[in-house]
Amino acid sequence: MTKTVLITGGSKGIGKACSKVFLENGFSLIAPTRKELDLSNTISIQTYLDNLNLDIDVLVNNAGINPLAYVGEIDFQSANELMNTNFWATVMLSNFFAPRMRDRGYGRIVNVSSIWSGVTKSGRSMYSSSKAAINAFTRTAAVEFASSNVLINAVAPGYVNTELTKLNNSPEQIDQIKASLPINRLAEPFEIAELIYFLASDKNTFVTGQTIFADGGYSII
Ligand SMILES: NC(=O)c1ccc[n+]([C@@H]2O[C@H](COP(=O)([O-])OP(=O)(O)OC[C@H]3O[C@@H](n4cnc5c(N)ncnc54)[C@H](OP(=O)(O)O)[C@@H]3O)[C@@H](O)[C@H]2O)c1
């Protein structure tokens, strides 16, 4: 039977690559645009869920933002938008879908975290906090749903060749980053998407509660 996946942030970058991989593997795809589902707005999320009369097999909480903010200059409104988009949306969608997956005896959730959940860099205090919270949430949710064949994991990418990376790093900085990585290059979005797909697929029968770092060796040196 055709499985259904809901992917947030499917318009570009990692989310777009995920959409392609899931479609190539025969999934039916739901990838709401920001207009249909604004993840920074809890009312928009609740309204979307209230009107979605559909079961899904896989949820990929991918959308995220990373506006830099230095401690001492953190603006509540901007931090709140970041936490809503990156973390609270992940919680709300998981809170809605995980029990439904349990009732059906099958489900996979993959949350997109970041290397900055484990290590960090100046200006990323709010972003790092949101991604560390995702890892913690992933672990606890995995414990609660594992016995019902609902497996929940996080993927923590390193530097990926997307608009988000170009937004926060100049071309010169990107060249320096490439040179500093053991693998000497950025990830392409499809490389992260393939890992997300594995964790979300039938092939994954035993991995749950993990945060898998896919960073070209960044975090091991
Ligand atoms: N790129 C990296 O190096 C990297 C590294 C580690 C982790 N990540 C994580 O990977 C995920 C995807 O990143 P990316 O690099 O692919 O980013 P991206 O190219 O900037 O794409 C972000 C996606 O999220 C959507 N989005 C943002 N805010 C939204 C909102 N309020 N409501 C609905 N959709 C919203 C965007 O939609 P619009 O088209 O409407 O803007 C877009 O589809 C994020 O969680 C990010 O933190 C990325």
The ligand as a Gaussian input file, in Angstrom:
#p B3LYP/6-31G(d) Opt

LIG

0 1
 N       21.844000      24.160000       5.493000
 C       22.563000      23.679000       6.457000
 O       23.801000      23.715000       6.409000
 C       21.920000      23.054000       7.670000
 C       22.755000      22.522000       8.641000
 C       22.185000      21.942000       9.769000
 C       20.817000      21.896000       9.906000
 N       20.019000      22.440000       8.928000
 C       18.587000      22.356000       9.142000
 O       17.993000      21.734000       8.023000
 C       16.658000      22.214000       7.853000
 C       16.470000      22.691000       6.427000
 O       17.462000      23.670000       6.178000
 P       17.797000      24.181000       4.699000
 O       19.241000      24.506000       4.690000
 O       17.227000      23.268000       3.687000
 O       16.994000      25.563000       4.734000
 P       16.385000      26.481000       3.579000
 O       17.004000      26.128000       2.261000
 O       16.501000      27.869000       4.085000
 O       14.845000      26.018000       3.565000
 C       14.079000      26.183000       4.723000
 C       12.681000      25.673000       4.483000
 O       11.909000      25.915000       5.673000
 C       10.740000      26.633000       5.303000
 N       10.293000      27.526000       6.374000
 C       11.028000      28.428000       7.079000
 N       10.245000      29.088000       7.934000
 C        8.978000      28.601000       7.773000
 C        7.718000      28.879000       8.364000
 N        7.566000      29.834000       9.287000
 N        6.646000      28.173000       7.955000
 C        6.760000      27.224000       7.011000
 N        7.910000      26.927000       6.386000
 C        9.010000      27.604000       6.775000
 C       11.132000      27.425000       4.074000
 O        9.979000      27.833000       3.378000
 P        9.943000      29.152000       2.433000
 O       10.304000      28.666000       1.052000
 O        8.551000      29.646000       2.548000
 O       10.971000      30.118000       2.960000
 C       11.980000      26.387000       3.343000
 O       11.159000      25.477000       2.656000
 C       16.465000      23.305000       8.910000
 O       15.824000      22.771000      10.041000
 C       17.891000      23.698000       9.263000
 O       17.989000      24.220000      10.552000
 C       20.541000      23.016000       7.822000

